[in-house]
Amino acid sequence: MLALELDEFMVELKDGSIKNVGPTNKSASAKLFDVESVEVREFGDKRLKFVFEDDSGNEVQVSLFPEEAEEMAADVESLAADSPVFE
């Protein structure tokens, strides 16, 4: 399941082009639940790309620098050692 939250979001669609309407105070968040597959690959020269997909074909891609990916891996290892989620 993909959940999108768009705040203060308005665009104009004209002749196949999307144009911002109003101030630039827009923000968005995306959440993907019930992930069925995860892929990690190189992205350019300096980043890793994480690709998460659910069984409906919804996909979220996240690129991280290696340092950020290492921090995330350390957080997962810490949870694996202490959290009942991994039992």
DAKATA-V74907 format. One line per field, one symbol per residue. phi: phi as a letter, one per 30 degrees, with the letter a starting at -180 (. if undefined). psi: psi as a letter, one per 30 degrees, with the letter a starting at -180 (. if undefined). burial: I if it has 24 or more other C-alpha atoms within 12 Angstrom, else O. A space follows every 50 residues. Layout:
BEGIN
phi = ???
psi = ???
burial = ???
END
This chain:
BEGIN
phi = .cccbcchcbbccbhiccbdbidccdbabbbbchdcbbbbbdbidbbccc ccbcdcidbbcbcbdedddddddddddddddccdecd
psi = kkkkkkkhjklkjkhgkkkkkalhglllkkkklhkfkkkklkjafglkkk kkklffgkkkkkkkleeeeeeeeeeeeeeeefkfeg.
burial = OOOOOOOOOOOOOOOOOOOOOOOOOOOOOOOIOOOOOOOOOOOOOOOOOI IIIOOOOOIIOIOIOOOOOOOOOOOOOOOOOOOOOOO
END
